[in-house]
Amino acid sequence: MNIQLLAEALLEAERTKQPIAPLTETNEGITAADAYAVQLEQIRQKVDAGATVKGLKIGLTSKAMQEMLNVYTPDYGFILDTMVYDEVDGLPTESFIQPKVEFEIAFVFNKELKGPNVTVQDVIDATDYVVPAVEVIDSRIENWNIKFEDTVADNGSSAGAILGEKRTLLKEIEDITNIPMIVKKNGEFLDEATSSAVLGNPLNAVVWLANEVSTYDISIKPGMFVLSGALSKAVPFEAGDEFEADFGILGKVSVNILKEVVKK
């Protein structure tokens, strides 16, 4: 298994916006460990080129997303500074291939979390605040025809993040497993869910992540954020669409999909 070549193929697909065939079809026998090695090689190259790791994302935590992709194990990926968008500025469609949006709770940390023995209490103690968030997912694999190893190698199919402005302390939340979410698209009701959709409790997802990344001697550093997992199914979008997710006590987060620029 040539990790370098697979990483280069995915990086090229991202650069050219030309997706490639599933790695699980072209590389028989690829394992989850191989896939994470491919992911980490891409991140290494991007960091060497000047990017900064701002956070991590947890994927495939909700039943809705697991059933959508027929994958039943969580995964993770990295969020770089080049992937963070401002809620006010909107989202450029030309940056992506076949994107979708997900809505979730982001944890921002003021202490380091380092596995392998991280507990829920450790996550609570290390959390500065939480905010509502949008994750943009995209696939460098043709037609989202992915298996677990494909999405892992492809940085957890991550492509961007938008953090809401309202900051809420965990001690201000009566029950983090029962935070309601209502999503509107273009002003009309689209979907709803509660935070229990994320492994029963978003804190459980962060515990899982902190312990998993410790396998590669990676920790969640102060100032970093973690997207804890989508509460409901990912939604494709088009230029001109507007989404708003209301998380009750956590406030709202919105994303406006910028209209495509007409090239002269």
C-alpha positions as a printed NumPy array, in Angstrom:
array([[  0.   ,   0.   ,   0.   ],
       [  1.662,   3.219,  -1.142],
       [  0.403,   5.759,   1.38 ],
       [  2.205,   8.64 ,  -0.336],
       [  0.598,   7.972,  -3.714],
       [ -2.9  ,   7.665,  -2.238],
       [ -2.462,  10.915,  -0.33 ],
       [ -1.258,  12.655,  -3.504],
       [ -4.26 ,  11.358,  -5.448],
       [ -6.694,  12.811,  -2.911],
       [ -4.8  ,  16.108,  -2.726],
       [ -4.878,  16.374,  -6.509],
       [ -8.619,  15.622,  -6.544],
       [ -9.128,  18.437,  -4.044],
       [ -6.996,  20.86 ,  -6.061],
       [ -8.561,  20.106,  -9.43 ],
       [-12.116,  19.452,  -8.156],
       [-12.029,  16.158, -10.07 ],
       [-13.068,  13.281,  -7.783],
       [-11.395,   9.893,  -7.984],
       [-12.603,   6.307,  -7.779],
       [-13.053,   4.835,  -4.278],
       [ -9.759,   3.76 ,  -2.727],
       [-11.493,   0.608,  -1.505],
       [-12.064,  -0.359,  -5.136],
       [ -8.627,   0.518,  -6.488],
       [ -6.615,  -0.68 ,  -3.46 ],
       [ -7.897,  -4.054,  -2.359],
       [ -7.13 ,  -4.803,   1.252],
       [ -6.822,  -1.206,   2.425],
       [ -7.322,  -1.094,   6.191],
       [ -8.506,   1.578,   8.597],
       [ -4.886,   2.007,   9.718],
       [ -3.831,   2.535,   6.093],
       [ -6.636,   5.061,   5.649],
       [ -5.638,   7.083,   8.709],
       [ -2.033,   7.038,   7.474],
       [ -3.231,   8.518,   4.168],
       [ -5.233,  11.157,   6.054],
       [ -2.285,  12.113,   8.26 ],
       [  0.068,  12.345,   5.266],
       [ -2.242,  14.892,   3.632],
       [ -2.472,  16.932,   6.827],
       [  1.322,  16.798,   7.206],
       [  1.794,  18.158,   3.713],
       [ -0.713,  20.944,   4.245],
       [  0.836,  21.96 ,   7.565],
       [  4.298,  21.901,   5.99 ],
       [  2.895,  24.258,   3.352],
       [  1.772,  26.718,   6.034],
       [ -1.658,  25.58 ,   7.199],
       [ -2.52 ,  25.417,  10.908],
       [ -4.634,  22.808,  12.667],
       [ -7.549,  24.641,  14.281],
       [ -9.619,  21.67 ,  15.365],
       [-10.902,  18.178,  14.766],
       [-14.184,  16.76 ,  13.533],
       [-15.954,  13.598,  14.572],
       [-18.004,  11.911,  11.902],
       [-20.56 ,   9.135,  11.718],
       [-21.769,   9.563,  15.294],
       [-25.509,   9.695,  14.643],
       [-27.739,   6.895,  13.434],
       [-28.951,   9.173,  10.642],
       [-25.454,   9.654,   9.226],
       [-24.436,   6.033,   9.778],
       [-27.467,   4.82 ,   7.853],
       [-26.969,   7.469,   5.172],
       [-23.454,   6.168,   4.409],
       [-23.945,   2.57 ,   5.579],
       [-21.04 ,   2.985,   8.019],
       [-21.477,   2.206,  11.691],
       [-18.211,   3.296,  13.311],
       [-17.28 ,   6.913,  14.128],
       [-14.3  ,   8.475,  12.4  ],
       [-12.397,  11.729,  12.626],
       [-10.602,  14.314,  10.549],
       [ -8.767,  17.596,  10.923],
       [-10.002,  21.165,  10.494],
       [ -7.299,  23.521,   9.223],
       [ -7.368,  27.319,   9.291],
       [ -7.928,  27.258,   5.521],
       [-11.205,  25.394,   6.147],
       [-12.75 ,  27.805,   8.672],
       [-15.341,  30.216,   7.276],
       [-16.995,  33.222,   8.902],
       [-20.735,  33.094,   9.463],
       [-21.114,  36.601,   8.033],
       [-19.065,  36.097,   4.879],
       [-20.973,  33.173,   3.44 ],
       [-19.75 ,  30.015,   1.772],
       [-18.232,  29.967,  -1.745],
       [-19.52 ,  27.063,  -3.828],
       [-16.457,  26.953,  -6.06 ],
       [-14.341,  25.669,  -3.17 ],
       [-16.038,  22.278,  -3.207],
       [-16.882,  19.302,  -5.414],
       [-20.116,  17.743,  -4.106],
       [-20.665,  19.442,  -0.752],
       [-23.267,  19.067,   1.978],
       [-23.845,  20.779,   5.314],
       [-24.294,  19.261,   8.758],
       [-25.288,  20.937,  12.004],
       [-23.649,  20.105,  15.301],
       [-22.277,  21.276,  18.635],
       [-18.659,  22.446,  18.777],
       [-16.562,  22.27 ,  21.94 ],
       [-13.789,  24.851,  22.392],
       [-11.019,  23.953,  24.832],
       [ -8.813,  25.886,  27.235],
       [ -6.889,  22.841,  28.514],
       [ -5.168,  19.996,  26.729],
       [ -6.971,  16.684,  26.299],
       [ -4.597,  13.787,  25.782],
       [ -5.6  ,  10.127,  25.752],
       [ -5.652,   7.203,  26.086],
       [ -7.6  ,   7.427,  29.348],
       [ -9.721,  10.556,  28.855],
       [-13.065,  10.522,  30.696],
       [-16.26 ,  12.563,  30.424],
       [-15.147,  14.565,  33.46 ],
       [-11.835,  15.323,  31.75 ],
       [-13.722,  16.723,  28.751],
       [-15.924,  18.849,  31.01 ],
       [-12.879,  20.19 ,  32.874],
       [-11.03 ,  21.031,  29.638],
       [-13.968,  22.704,  27.86 ],
       [-13.964,  26.489,  27.722],
       [-17.395,  26.797,  26.062],
       [-19.616,  25.303,  23.389],
       [-21.124,  26.892,  20.285],
       [-23.537,  25.815,  17.543],
       [-21.678,  24.939,  14.369],
       [-21.988,  24.044,  10.713],
       [-19.692,  21.497,   9.152],
       [-19.268,  21.438,   5.408],
       [-18.544,  17.932,   4.213],
       [-17.362,  17.047,   0.749],
       [-16.015,  13.955,  -0.937],
       [-13.015,  13.72 ,  -3.16 ],
       [-14.425,  10.277,  -4.03 ],
       [-16.781,   9.991,  -7.02 ],
       [-20.5  ,  10.246,  -6.226],
       [-20.   ,   9.791,  -2.481],
       [-19.464,   6.092,  -3.233],
       [-17.574,   5.553,  -0.011],
       [-16.849,   2.903,   2.531],
       [-15.348,   3.56 ,   5.953],
       [-11.745,   3.476,   4.699],
       [-12.582,   5.907,   1.881],
       [-14.   ,   8.598,   4.14 ],
       [-11.214,   8.169,   6.693],
       [ -8.503,   8.571,   4.046],
       [-10.385,  11.609,   2.734],
       [ -9.982,  13.459,   6.061],
       [-13.359,  12.271,   7.305],
       [-14.941,  13.855,   4.207],
       [-14.449,  17.21 ,   5.896],
       [-14.239,  20.464,   3.965],
       [-15.111,  23.359,   6.256],
       [-16.497,  24.684,   9.511],
       [-18.512,  27.689,  10.633],
       [-18.815,  28.436,  14.35 ],
       [-21.759,  30.355,  15.766],
       [-21.142,  33.461,  17.847],
       [-22.938,  32.634,  21.099],
       [-20.666,  31.015,  23.657],
       [-22.269,  28.864,  26.352],
       [-20.546,  27.389,  29.392],
       [-21.273,  23.744,  30.128],
       [-22.422,  24.67 ,  33.635],
       [-25.175,  26.785,  32.042],
       [-26.617,  23.718,  30.293],
       [-29.044,  21.681,  32.369],
       [-28.898,  18.573,  30.185],
       [-26.436,  18.406,  27.289],
       [-28.075,  15.198,  26.05 ],
       [-31.365,  16.986,  25.423],
       [-30.499,  20.1  ,  23.426],
       [-33.074,  20.546,  20.656],
       [-32.118,  21.54 ,  17.136],
       [-34.403,  22.892,  14.432],
       [-32.99 ,  23.501,  10.956],
       [-34.533,  25.798,   8.366],
       [-33.586,  25.971,   4.701],
       [-34.508,  29.147,   2.848],
       [-36.829,  30.075,   5.725],
       [-38.755,  26.793,   5.745],
       [-38.56 ,  23.902,   8.214],
       [-36.091,  21.245,   7.076],
       [-35.219,  18.944,   9.973],
       [-35.028,  18.555,  13.726],
       [-33.12 ,  16.435,  16.217],
       [-31.725,  16.479,  19.724],
       [-28.144,  16.238,  20.933],
       [-28.69 ,  12.689,  22.198],
       [-28.405,  11.648,  18.53 ],
       [-24.632,  12.006,  18.928],
       [-23.581,   8.764,  20.636],
       [-26.242,   9.404,  23.278],
       [-24.278,  12.429,  24.528],
       [-21.89 ,  14.748,  22.612],
       [-19.468,  14.471,  25.529],
       [-19.12 ,  10.759,  24.738],
       [-18.076,  11.647,  21.204],
       [-15.307,  13.954,  22.429],
       [-14.094,  11.278,  24.861],
       [-13.946,   8.794,  21.985],
       [-11.998,  11.262,  19.832],
       [ -9.433,  12.207,  22.467],
       [ -8.679,   8.564,  23.126],
       [ -8.603,   7.571,  19.451],
       [ -6.171,  10.285,  18.296],
       [ -3.795,   9.41 ,  21.125],
       [ -2.935,   6.31 ,  19.07 ],
       [ -0.941,   8.716,  16.879],
       [  0.329,  10.773,  19.84 ],
       [ -2.108,  13.547,  18.91 ],
       [ -3.855,  15.614,  21.567],
       [ -6.534,  18.283,  21.577],
       [ -4.666,  21.478,  22.388],
       [ -5.914,  24.593,  24.23 ],
       [ -7.621,  26.93 ,  21.753],
       [ -8.653,  24.111,  19.444],
       [-12.264,  23.145,  18.792],
       [-13.977,  19.837,  18.138],
       [-17.057,  19.366,  15.971],
       [-18.744,  16.648,  17.981],
       [-20.879,  15.106,  15.24 ],
       [-23.961,  15.811,  13.164],
       [-27.334,  15.596,  14.878],
       [-29.12 ,  14.758,  11.641],
       [-28.528,  13.881,   8.   ],
       [-26.208,  15.928,   5.843],
       [-27.965,  18.187,   3.345],
       [-26.71 ,  19.068,  -0.153],
       [-26.879,  22.714,  -1.142],
       [-26.816,  25.021,  -4.132],
       [-25.707,  28.595,  -4.682],
       [-28.177,  30.998,  -3.083],
       [-29.384,  28.617,  -0.367],
       [-29.614,  29.819,   3.231],
       [-29.615,  27.573,   6.296],
       [-30.252,  28.36 ,   9.949],
       [-29.941,  25.915,  12.825],
       [-31.486,  26.876,  16.17 ],
       [-29.991,  24.996,  19.132],
       [-32.165,  26.557,  21.833],
       [-30.01 ,  27.601,  24.789],
       [-26.885,  27.412,  22.603],
       [-28.238,  29.946,  20.135],
       [-28.29 ,  29.851,  16.357],
       [-25.819,  29.372,  13.558],
       [-26.468,  30.225,   9.932],
       [-24.78 ,  29.784,   6.592],
       [-25.467,  31.555,   3.33 ],
       [-24.295,  29.825,   0.182],
       [-22.86 ,  32.508,  -2.059],
       [-24.165,  32.788,  -5.565],
       [-21.718,  31.514,  -8.122],
       [-19.451,  34.067,  -9.715],
       [-20.066,  34.381, -13.43 ],
       [-16.698,  34.346, -15.206],
       [-16.36 ,  36.8  , -18.065]])
